[in-house]
Amino acid sequence: MAVPPIQRSLRSAAPGNSWLLDTLLGLLVVCALPLAITTIPNTLSVVARLLPADIDQVGLMRTHGLALPALMLTVPLAAVALRRVPAAHLMLAGLALVALSDAAGGYAATELLVGVVRVLRGVGCGVLVPATLVAVWARTPVLRGLWAGTFSLSLLTAQALALWPLDAVSSWKVTLQPYPLVTGVALALAAAYLLASMVLGRPEAPVFEVGERGRLLLCVVLAAGVAVVAISTASAGWRAPPVVLLAATAVFGLLALASIGAVESRRAAYVLVAVGVVLLPSAAQVTLVEMGGLGGPGLRGLWFPYVVAGVLAIGAAVAVGMFAVGAGRWLAPLGLLSMVAGLCSVRLAVPSADGMVLVVPFTLLAVGAAVAVTATLREVGIGAAAFGLSLCAAGVLAGFLLGTGVQMALLDGVRSAQELVDNFVGALHWWALIGGFLLVAIIVLAAVLARRPEGDEDVLLVPTPQDGPGSGSEAVDCAGDRRKWGDAFAAADDPGRDGGERLDEGAPEGVRSVAAGHAFAEPEGEPEGEPAEGAVPAVPPQAKSPEDDRAP
């Protein structure tokens, strides 16, 4: 046989498309992501009247807020662990920790136990968020879009979902175990997904880019600093100016850390920092202003706007994930501009006694965030996506800290209930203004610092058809659809494709291209054009035909 058999590439092929695995994973994402993000808000003050008199209520509220620092410290550490541990195992472990915190919450009666329960829940949810992202990364674009849309919707509705179980409750411990039934359902789905992956074939774990471990560990250090600042300001009774200054410093530090890495990595990190700092803190303030006691429609009047915003956000994210190939350069800033428009509408429409008006700001915020996140995640590898997600988690706490400083400045010295309400609404309007300018600044920053240097385009190497595979290549520009080197290996193993893809900055040093399903390495110092001794050739040598050995 004159034609040699097709050899496998150095990396295994893309995972198989199993409808059962995709269905289970999609249901798990829809169930687990909102459950994880709902852990963030501190709602103990809502049920303060139910707290026992012999407990330090101020200290209890501080320890209740430990869930967010625990979550944001766990996200980058879990991302590092996902380089070795399968996502299905970590999703099950994270949900097991959440279920354990639900069970222990019913027995927490002291400040110490409340802190332990909330930290345990924060750790479990911090494992869930990156594990679900890594799990959908190896599947279809629909699941990636579903993840981004559900993530954006969860940030929008987290405050409302945290408040919903507290309506007419008789025990303050409901704040420690808000959705035990949802936790059980998510745990069952995670177990079913793990079992199905073992039976049907485990999905291949995405390949993390070289150097991402170091950036993730840097994110842990920065997140720890933000956590220390937030806990210190809450426990030491700081005034508004230093709180605002430290929060602004934290946001600046997140943007500085986001500036490390390749072009697409920077763009994705900027977008996720913006979404983290602005979306949940803004939605939380809007939700609190619209409570029935302040003249708003209450939670029941907000669910229709939330549902409309959620459906549109998930639909937009899925559409971008499926069809908007290489459009991240303009879709990401467009999504952030939609969030700016949403904050402008907050200043115009909030407060409102009619919840229907809130369809506009909620939709602009949720759809804008979903489009921006999906568009940027399409153009990066899983390591850069996990890094951006870690910055997003730290950005949520920085945004809450900044919003709290603005509220402290406006609520200091109020003398009447009406003045309290007016200043509370004024704080929301000021925050919307600050958030809008911050988004515009990040759009400009991304346009300047995430700009591709001139001449740095991606090239697809396609064999010339007239000479046959491997005899030559023509360069085709594919700068609009950069793919990381791990995906390039998987694509090259497709027997229906000829040629390969040139690798970008995410490839290990020395690995130059993928052509005809094989890696090609160029050691330093070797002349270009002649493969070094021991290197894997771009095209395997033609095998000797058995017919040549036959006797005449």
C-alpha positions as a printed NumPy array, in Angstrom:
array([[  0.   ,   0.   ,   0.   ],
       [  1.736,   3.148,  -1.231],
       [ -0.148,   5.66 ,   0.958],
       [  0.922,   5.57 ,   4.617],
       [ -1.733,   5.191,   7.291],
       [ -2.943,   8.389,   8.926],
       [ -1.008,   8.968,  12.118],
       [ -2.543,  10.42 ,  15.255],
       [ -1.558,  13.929,  16.242],
       [  0.397,  14.623,  19.394],
       [ -2.857,  15.589,  21.112],
       [ -5.986,  13.517,  21.036],
       [ -8.923,  14.541,  18.934],
       [-11.783,  16.799,  20.004],
       [-14.267,  15.146,  22.39 ],
       [-17.176,  13.205,  21.018],
       [-20.54 ,  14.874,  20.78 ],
       [-22.785,  12.975,  23.138],
       [-26.272,  14.426,  23.434],
       [-26.726,  12.886,  26.885],
       [-23.547,  14.473,  28.255],
       [-24.435,  17.831,  26.703],
       [-27.964,  17.727,  28.112],
       [-26.806,  16.839,  31.608],
       [-24.102,  19.484,  31.517],
       [-26.502,  22.151,  30.256],
       [-28.984,  21.407,  33.044],
       [-26.167,  21.433,  35.576],
       [-24.947,  24.842,  34.389],
       [-28.453,  26.345,  34.543],
       [-28.95 ,  24.931,  38.037],
       [-25.512,  25.319,  39.643],
       [-24.308,  28.716,  38.398],
       [-27.19 ,  30.77 ,  39.89 ],
       [-26.872,  28.725,  43.084],
       [-23.174,  29.64 ,  43.302],
       [-23.578,  33.362,  42.563],
       [-26.531,  33.678,  44.983],
       [-24.055,  32.946,  47.782],
       [-22.394,  36.339,  47.277],
       [-24.965,  38.809,  48.766],
       [-24.961,  39.335,  52.532],
       [-28.657,  39.304,  53.474],
       [-28.455,  38.816,  57.232],
       [-29.445,  42.434,  57.916],
       [-32.836,  41.747,  56.282],
       [-33.716,  39.322,  59.106],
       [-31.964,  41.269,  61.888],
       [-35.18 ,  41.366,  63.93 ],
       [-35.084,  37.575,  64.175],
       [-31.529,  37.377,  65.546],
       [-31.178,  36.258,  69.175],
       [-30.513,  39.041,  71.647],
       [-27.479,  37.292,  73.145],
       [-25.554,  37.257,  69.812],
       [-23.336,  40.094,  68.625],
       [-25.431,  41.142,  65.64 ],
       [-22.773,  43.378,  64.064],
       [-20.134,  40.662,  64.33 ],
       [-22.556,  38.079,  62.983],
       [-23.244,  40.211,  59.917],
       [-19.524,  40.577,  59.299],
       [-18.917,  36.83 ,  59.45 ],
       [-21.927,  36.25 ,  57.189],
       [-20.104,  38.302,  54.547],
       [-17.084,  35.962,  54.494],
       [-18.621,  33.893,  51.681],
       [-17.556,  36.331,  48.937],
       [-13.866,  36.554,  49.99 ],
       [-13.787,  32.758,  50.278],
       [-15.325,  32.391,  46.818],
       [-12.985,  34.808,  45.065],
       [ -9.906,  33.214,  46.654],
       [-11.079,  29.738,  45.657],
       [-11.808,  30.511,  41.978],
       [ -8.153,  30.896,  40.842],
       [ -6.988,  28.023,  43.071],
       [ -9.682,  25.76 ,  41.625],
       [ -8.634,  26.846,  38.123],
       [ -5.075,  25.737,  38.898],
       [ -6.386,  22.402,  40.208],
       [ -8.425,  21.914,  37.027],
       [ -5.176,  21.537,  35.098],
       [ -4.874,  18.101,  36.749],
       [ -8.295,  17.158,  38.154],
       [-11.264,  16.478,  35.811],
       [-13.999,  19.111,  35.923],
       [-16.711,  16.515,  36.654],
       [-14.982,  15.526,  39.896],
       [-14.571,  19.12 ,  41.065],
       [-18.185,  20.011,  40.239],
       [-19.363,  17.125,  42.385],
       [-16.957,  18.111,  45.189],
       [-18.059,  21.75 ,  45.087],
       [-21.74 ,  20.857,  45.271],
       [-21.002,  18.424,  48.105],
       [-19.462,  21.316,  50.073],
       [-22.518,  23.473,  49.37 ],
       [-24.813,  20.657,  50.533],
       [-22.69 ,  20.254,  53.671],
       [-23.004,  23.966,  54.413],
       [-26.796,  23.682,  53.981],
       [-26.906,  20.862,  56.515],
       [-24.586,  22.631,  58.978],
       [-26.469,  25.928,  58.648],
       [-29.385,  24.571,  60.633],
       [-27.087,  24.031,  63.644],
       [-25.109,  27.296,  63.503],
       [-25.899,  29.3  ,  66.631],
       [-22.691,  31.277,  67.223],
       [-20.662,  33.805,  65.292],
       [-17.847,  31.283,  64.792],
       [-20.132,  28.586,  63.374],
       [-21.836,  31.063,  61.062],
       [-18.436,  32.105,  59.748],
       [-17.422,  28.473,  59.199],
       [-20.659,  27.708,  57.338],
       [-20.347,  30.751,  55.082],
       [-16.676,  30.103,  54.308],
       [-17.491,  26.475,  53.506],
       [-20.25 ,  27.589,  51.16 ],
       [-17.998,  30.184,  49.534],
       [-15.303,  27.574,  48.889],
       [-17.811,  25.148,  47.366],
       [-19.26 ,  27.812,  45.076],
       [-15.763,  29.049,  44.202],
       [-14.978,  25.542,  42.937],
       [-18.24 ,  25.348,  40.973],
       [-17.8  ,  28.492,  38.868],
       [-14.492,  27.615,  37.105],
       [-15.325,  23.888,  37.013],
       [-18.499,  24.526,  35.005],
       [-16.548,  26.786,  32.645],
       [-13.886,  24.131,  32.017],
       [-16.575,  21.466,  31.568],
       [-18.412,  23.386,  28.825],
       [-15.158,  24.436,  27.146],
       [-14.606,  21.01 ,  25.645],
       [-18.193,  20.718,  24.428],
       [-20.277,  22.593,  21.824],
       [-20.398,  26.392,  21.248],
       [-24.027,  26.297,  22.398],
       [-22.945,  25.205,  25.866],
       [-20.294,  27.923,  26.007],
       [-22.923,  30.511,  25.124],
       [-25.323,  28.996,  27.658],
       [-22.63 ,  29.291,  30.334],
       [-21.897,  32.951,  29.543],
       [-25.584,  33.889,  29.395],
       [-26.404,  32.073,  32.636],
       [-23.38 ,  33.619,  34.343],
       [-24.463,  37.145,  33.345],
       [-28.055,  36.469,  34.382],
       [-26.869,  35.078,  37.732],
       [-24.919,  38.266,  38.443],
       [-27.998,  40.326,  37.568],
       [-30.432,  38.376,  39.762],
       [-28.16 ,  37.328,  42.65 ],
       [-29.511,  39.906,  45.107],
       [-33.132,  39.129,  44.275],
       [-32.56 ,  35.354,  44.473],
       [-30.872,  35.793,  47.861],
       [-33.811,  37.855,  49.171],
       [-36.593,  35.66 ,  47.786],
       [-36.456,  32.893,  50.459],
       [-36.517,  35.514,  53.26 ],
       [-40.073,  36.656,  52.617],
       [-42.091,  36.067,  55.826],
       [-39.567,  33.641,  57.346],
       [-39.56 ,  32.746,  61.015],
       [-35.87 ,  31.88 ,  61.403],
       [-32.738,  33.856,  60.487],
       [-30.931,  30.61 ,  59.627],
       [-32.698,  30.555,  56.257],
       [-29.932,  32.916,  55.088],
       [-27.467,  30.056,  55.632],
       [-29.488,  27.503,  53.65 ],
       [-31.577,  29.448,  51.11 ],
       [-32.124,  26.751,  48.453],
       [-31.541,  23.246,  49.841],
       [-33.81 ,  21.641,  47.232],
       [-31.924,  23.271,  44.345],
       [-28.661,  22.125,  45.925],
       [-29.949,  18.545,  46.009],
       [-31.047,  18.675,  42.372],
       [-27.692,  20.115,  41.275],
       [-25.819,  17.478,  43.287],
       [-27.841,  14.714,  41.611],
       [-27.129,  16.196,  38.168],
       [-23.401,  16.388,  38.934],
       [-23.371,  12.75 ,  40.024],
       [-25.29 ,  11.728,  36.898],
       [-22.886,  13.694,  34.689],
       [-19.874,  12.061,  36.31 ],
       [-21.383,   8.591,  35.903],
       [-22.364,   9.26 ,  32.281],
       [-18.887,  10.56 ,  31.454],
       [-17.334,   7.408,  32.911],
       [-19.66 ,   5.145,  30.92 ],
       [-19.769,   7.037,  27.612],
       [-16.166,   8.181,  27.616],
       [-14.715,  11.004,  29.614],
       [-14.648,  14.347,  27.755],
       [-11.099,  15.428,  27.077],
       [ -9.892,  18.205,  29.376],
       [ -8.967,  21.439,  27.591],
       [ -5.268,  22.265,  27.446],
       [ -4.204,  25.216,  29.601],
       [ -1.786,  27.625,  27.981],
       [  1.814,  27.807,  29.074],
       [  2.325,  30.345,  31.873],
       [ -1.313,  30.539,  33.02 ],
       [ -0.522,  28.891,  36.346],
       [  1.695,  31.815,  37.327],
       [ -0.926,  34.399,  36.406],
       [ -3.596,  32.523,  38.34 ],
       [ -1.392,  32.451,  41.427],
       [ -0.788,  36.192,  41.049],
       [ -4.554,  36.608,  40.986],
       [ -4.757,  34.74 ,  44.309],
       [ -2.337,  37.236,  45.862],
       [ -4.307,  40.218,  44.554],
       [ -7.631,  38.693,  45.638],
       [ -6.231,  38.132,  49.12 ],
       [ -5.247,  41.796,  49.297],
       [ -8.739,  42.917,  48.224],
       [-10.273,  40.567,  50.811],
       [ -8.093,  41.951,  53.602],
       [ -9.054,  45.511,  52.664],
       [-12.775,  44.667,  52.556],
       [-12.738,  42.843,  55.891],
       [-10.695,  45.642,  57.496],
       [-13.068,  48.37 ,  56.353],
       [-16.071,  46.406,  57.635],
       [-14.574,  45.672,  61.057],
       [-12.722,  48.925,  61.79 ],
       [-15.549,  51.365,  61.027],
       [-13.654,  53.357,  58.384],
       [-14.96 ,  56.602,  56.929],
       [-16.088,  56.982,  53.33 ],
       [-13.003,  58.658,  51.727],
       [-10.454,  55.932,  52.589],
       [-12.956,  53.22 ,  51.61 ],
       [-13.465,  54.801,  48.181],
       [ -9.721,  55.303,  47.764],
       [ -8.896,  51.696,  48.641],
       [-11.685,  50.372,  46.403],
       [-10.411,  52.476,  43.49 ],
       [ -6.889,  51.153,  44.167],
       [ -8.228,  47.584,  44.076],
       [ -9.913,  48.188,  40.698],
       [ -6.687,  49.73 ,  39.372],
       [ -4.747,  46.679,  40.578],
       [ -7.157,  44.321,  38.809],
       [ -6.777,  46.24 ,  35.548],
       [ -2.987,  46.254,  35.928],
       [ -2.947,  42.48 ,  36.41 ],
       [ -5.328,  42.118,  33.447],
       [ -2.744,  43.885,  31.277],
       [ -0.382,  40.897,  31.537],
       [ -0.483,  38.422,  28.681],
       [ -1.256,  38.209,  24.992],
       [ -3.583,  40.542,  23.1  ],
       [ -6.746,  38.422,  23.294],
       [ -6.034,  37.504,  26.909],
       [ -5.893,  41.174,  27.863],
       [ -9.138,  41.943,  26.088],
       [-10.97 ,  39.104,  27.828],
       [ -9.522,  40.065,  31.213],
       [-10.608,  43.701,  30.809],
       [-14.141,  42.667,  29.881],
       [-14.499,  40.27 ,  32.814],
       [-13.126,  42.847,  35.273],
       [-15.69 ,  45.352,  33.975],
       [-18.558,  42.868,  34.282],
       [-17.507,  41.86 ,  37.8  ],
       [-17.071,  45.391,  39.138],
       [-20.265,  46.811,  37.643],
       [-23.011,  44.233,  37.041],
       [-23.767,  42.615,  40.408],
       [-23.153,  45.725,  42.567],
       [-25.412,  47.786,  40.274],
       [-28.19 ,  45.179,  40.108],
       [-28.038,  44.694,  43.885],
       [-28.568,  48.409,  44.537],
       [-31.408,  48.613,  42.011],
       [-33.107,  45.616,  43.637],
       [-32.865,  47.129,  47.12 ],
       [-34.183,  50.512,  45.948],
       [-37.169,  48.813,  44.308],
       [-38.293,  47.065,  47.503],
       [-41.897,  47.638,  48.548],
       [-40.922,  49.572,  51.677],
       [-39.212,  52.246,  49.554],
       [-42.133,  52.715,  47.178],
       [-41.112,  50.168,  44.554],
       [-43.052,  47.143,  43.312],
       [-41.146,  44.683,  45.515],
       [-39.65 ,  41.393,  44.405],
       [-42.888,  40.15 ,  42.861],
       [-42.919,  43.141,  40.535],
       [-39.329,  42.517,  39.422],
       [-39.548,  38.944,  38.201],
       [-41.011,  39.753,  34.805],
       [-38.141,  42.151,  33.947],
       [-35.675,  39.56 ,  35.227],
       [-37.21 ,  36.805,  33.082],
       [-37.215,  38.959,  29.941],
       [-33.612,  40.026,  30.521],
       [-32.58 ,  36.427,  31.21 ],
       [-34.151,  34.958,  28.088],
       [-32.648,  37.656,  25.879],
       [-29.219,  37.39 ,  27.532],
       [-28.986,  33.62 ,  27.12 ],
       [-30.326,  33.81 ,  23.559],
       [-27.82 ,  36.522,  22.613],
       [-24.925,  34.607,  24.194],
       [-25.812,  31.378,  22.377],
       [-26.163,  33.242,  19.075],
       [-22.773,  34.904,  19.514],
       [-21.194,  31.591,  20.482],
       [-22.548,  29.853,  17.393],
       [-22.327,  32.458,  14.65 ],
       [-20.128,  35.435,  15.595],
       [-16.773,  33.9  ,  14.682],
       [-13.907,  36.372,  15.042],
       [-16.188,  39.258,  16.025],
       [-14.795,  39.782,  19.509],
       [-12.988,  42.985,  18.548],
       [-16.217,  44.892,  18.   ],
       [-18.805,  42.797,  19.882],
       [-17.008,  43.093,  23.229],
       [-16.955,  46.928,  23.322],
       [-20.483,  46.944,  21.915],
       [-21.622,  44.775,  24.825],
       [-19.924,  47.075,  27.337],
       [-21.56 ,  50.077,  25.663],
       [-24.904,  48.331,  26.138],
       [-24.109,  48.122,  29.85 ],
       [-23.306,  51.855,  29.846],
       [-26.728,  52.498,  28.287],
       [-28.275,  50.304,  30.968],
       [-26.65 ,  52.377,  33.729],
       [-27.904,  55.567,  32.054],
       [-31.431,  54.136,  32.037],
       [-31.03 ,  53.299,  35.745],
       [-30.551,  57.01 ,  36.437],
       [-33.688,  57.788,  34.415],
       [-36.028,  54.928,  35.424],
       [-35.117,  54.11 ,  39.04 ],
       [-36.908,  54.419,  41.394],
       [-40.131,  53.351,  39.742],
       [-43.377,  52.1  ,  41.232],
       [-43.981,  50.086,  38.058],
       [-41.632,  47.157,  37.655],
       [-42.27 ,  46.904,  33.917],
       [-40.048,  49.919,  33.281],
       [-37.09 ,  47.97 ,  34.64 ],
       [-37.145,  45.69 ,  31.58 ],
       [-34.992,  48.29 ,  29.824],
       [-32.071,  48.605,  32.279],
       [-32.075,  44.911,  33.195],
       [-32.051,  43.826,  29.541],
       [-29.323,  46.268,  28.535],
       [-27.132,  45.19 ,  31.453],
       [-27.649,  41.428,  31.101],
       [-27.489,  41.236,  27.295],
       [-24.488,  43.558,  27.144],
       [-22.56 ,  41.501,  29.692],
       [-23.491,  38.196,  28.027],
       [-22.44 ,  39.379,  24.557],
       [-19.157,  40.879,  25.781],
       [-18.191,  37.786,  27.791],
       [-19.118,  35.314,  25.048],
       [-17.373,  37.28 ,  22.298],
       [-14.095,  37.56 ,  24.187],
       [-14.082,  33.975,  25.442],
       [-14.361,  32.75 ,  21.84 ],
       [-10.908,  34.121,  21.09 ],
       [ -8.877,  32.855,  24.052],
       [ -7.784,  29.558,  25.501],
       [ -9.191,  28.023,  28.65 ],
       [ -6.305,  29.266,  30.791],
       [ -6.898,  32.889,  29.801],
       [-10.638,  32.414,  30.337],
       [-10.068,  31.055,  33.851],
       [ -7.704,  33.931,  34.595],
       [-10.314,  36.47 ,  33.494],
       [-12.963,  34.706,  35.563],
       [-10.705,  34.941,  38.626],
       [-10.333,  38.677,  38.081],
       [-14.106,  38.946,  37.664],
       [-14.702,  37.335,  41.07 ],
       [-12.281,  39.743,  42.734],
       [-13.899,  42.603,  40.807],
       [-17.283,  41.844,  42.382],
       [-15.883,  42.501,  45.863],
       [-14.045,  45.616,  44.648],
       [-17.295,  46.883,  43.115],
       [-19.235,  46.258,  46.322],
       [-16.514,  48.059,  48.272],
       [-16.651,  51.059,  45.928],
       [-20.45 ,  51.185,  46.031],
       [-20.4  ,  50.949,  49.832],
       [-18.016,  53.9  ,  49.999],
       [-20.366,  55.998,  47.872],
       [-23.314,  55.048,  50.084],
       [-21.357,  55.882,  53.241],
       [-20.526,  59.327,  51.861],
       [-24.177,  60.144,  51.098],
       [-25.84 ,  58.506,  54.108],
       [-23.519,  60.015,  56.688],
       [-25.423,  62.434,  58.932],
       [-28.982,  61.828,  57.673],
       [-31.641,  63.03 ,  60.116],
       [-34.966,  61.712,  58.841],
       [-36.461,  58.685,  57.168],
       [-37.257,  60.633,  53.997],
       [-33.738,  61.996,  53.821],
       [-32.44 ,  58.447,  54.237],
       [-34.53 ,  57.229,  51.291],
       [-33.562,  60.197,  49.115],
       [-29.862,  59.781,  49.823],
       [-30.075,  56.027,  49.261],
       [-31.52 ,  56.642,  45.8  ],
       [-28.935,  59.366,  45.244],
       [-26.166,  56.89 ,  46.071],
       [-27.526,  54.544,  43.389],
       [-27.527,  57.336,  40.818],
       [-23.978,  58.315,  41.714],
       [-22.892,  54.685,  41.486],
       [-24.517,  54.364,  38.047],
       [-22.571,  57.425,  36.928],
       [-19.282,  56.077,  38.315],
       [-19.907,  52.637,  36.829],
       [-20.682,  54.116,  33.418],
       [-17.476,  56.149,  33.329],
       [-15.53 ,  53.102,  34.52 ],
       [-16.921,  51.016,  31.65 ],
       [-16.029,  53.708,  29.129],
       [-12.511,  53.898,  30.568],
       [-12.121,  50.112,  30.249],
       [-13.369,  50.217,  26.647],
       [-10.7  ,  52.813,  25.843],
       [ -8.071,  50.87 ,  27.78 ],
       [ -8.896,  47.682,  25.897],
       [ -8.786,  49.518,  22.57 ],
       [ -5.314,  50.877,  23.343],
       [ -3.56 ,  48.107,  25.291],
       [ -5.273,  45.127,  23.66 ],
       [ -4.58 ,  46.376,  20.147],
       [ -2.745,  43.949,  17.892],
       [  0.713,  45.23 ,  16.881],
       [  1.054,  46.02 ,  13.208],
       [  2.062,  42.978,  11.217],
       [  1.1  ,  40.533,  13.994],
       [ -1.574,  38.586,  12.134],
       [ -2.464,  34.954,  12.432],
       [ -1.901,  32.85 ,   9.348],
       [ -3.513,  29.586,   8.337],
       [ -1.12 ,  27.348,   6.429],
       [ -3.035,  25.517,   3.72 ],
       [ -1.286,  23.029,   1.397],
       [ -1.389,  23.972,  -2.247],
       [ -3.922,  21.684,  -3.926],
       [ -2.047,  21.347,  -7.182],
       [  0.976,  19.758,  -5.532],
       [ -0.83 ,  17.588,  -3.025],
       [ -0.692,  17.606,   0.725],
       [  2.548,  18.623,   2.326],
       [  4.299,  19.813,  -0.812],
       [  3.698,  23.472,  -0.15 ],
       [  1.548,  25.956,   1.674],
       [ -0.192,  29.205,   1.005],
       [ -0.797,  31.75 ,   3.763],
       [ -4.412,  32.625,   4.488],
       [ -5.215,  35.428,   6.966],
       [ -7.298,  34.226,   9.891],
       [ -6.615,  37.072,  12.316],
       [-10.305,  37.329,  13.103],
       [-10.455,  33.837,  14.527],
       [ -7.389,  33.159,  16.664],
       [ -7.285,  29.695,  18.121],
       [ -5.044,  28.446,  20.868],
       [ -2.51 ,  25.744,  20.203],
       [ -4.441,  23.061,  22.087],
       [ -7.457,  23.541,  19.803],
       [ -5.156,  23.533,  16.77 ],
       [ -3.869,  20.066,  17.641],
       [ -7.432,  18.777,  17.948],
       [ -8.472,  20.345,  14.649],
       [ -5.46 ,  18.924,  12.859],
       [ -6.496,  15.412,  13.8  ],
       [ -9.666,  15.723,  11.728],
       [ -9.142,  13.406,   8.71 ],
       [-11.363,  15.656,   6.599],
       [ -8.966,  18.578,   6.847],
       [ -5.809,  19.227,   4.882],
       [ -3.168,  21.49 ,   6.19 ],
       [ -2.897,  23.043,   9.621],
       [ -2.93 ,  26.187,  11.609],
       [ -0.139,  28.422,  12.706],
       [  0.051,  28.69 ,  16.46 ],
       [ -0.158,  31.972,  18.34 ],
       [  1.504,  33.161,  21.531],
       [ -0.179,  30.425,  23.547],
       [  1.949,  27.692,  21.959],
       [  5.037,  26.393,  23.743],
       [  8.272,  27.953,  22.594],
       [  9.673,  26.198,  19.569],
       [  6.397,  24.736,  18.328],
       [  5.735,  26.503,  15.073],
       [  2.799,  25.006,  13.22 ],
       [  0.421,  22.165,  12.742],
       [  0.318,  20.815,   9.212],
       [ -1.438,  17.748,   7.855],
       [ -2.182,  16.564,  11.385],
       [  1.409,  16.6  ,  12.679],
       [  3.405,  18.96 ,  14.879],
       [  6.546,  20.549,  13.545],
       [  9.255,  21.772,  15.902],
       [ 12.075,  24.1  ,  15.055],
       [ 14.903,  24.039,  17.608],
       [ 16.772,  27.272,  17.986],
       [ 19.739,  27.686,  15.709],
       [ 18.527,  25.343,  12.968],
       [ 18.121,  26.849,   9.504],
       [ 14.532,  27.336,   8.435],
       [ 13.316,  24.973,   5.761],
       [ 15.285,  21.886,   6.837],
       [ 13.828,  19.932,   9.764],
       [ 16.274,  19.317,  12.581],
       [ 17.418,  15.81 ,  13.293],
       [ 14.838,  14.054,  15.465],
       [ 12.071,  16.546,  14.723],
       [  8.679,  15.305,  13.643],
       [  8.268,  16.222,   9.985],
       [  5.279,  18.213,   8.821],
       [  4.298,  15.375,   6.467],
       [  5.334,  11.769,   7.156],
       [  7.615,  10.194,   4.53 ],
       [  5.876,   8.054,   1.974],
       [  5.879,   4.384,   2.962],
       [  7.472,   1.864,   0.657],
       [  4.962,  -0.047,  -1.416],
       [  4.891,  -3.837,  -0.845],
       [  4.671,  -4.257,  -4.609],
       [  8.243,  -2.973,  -4.922],
       [  9.554,  -6.091,  -3.151],
       [  7.923,  -8.574,  -5.486],
       [ 10.168, -10.596,  -7.724],
       [  9.895,  -9.779, -11.426]])
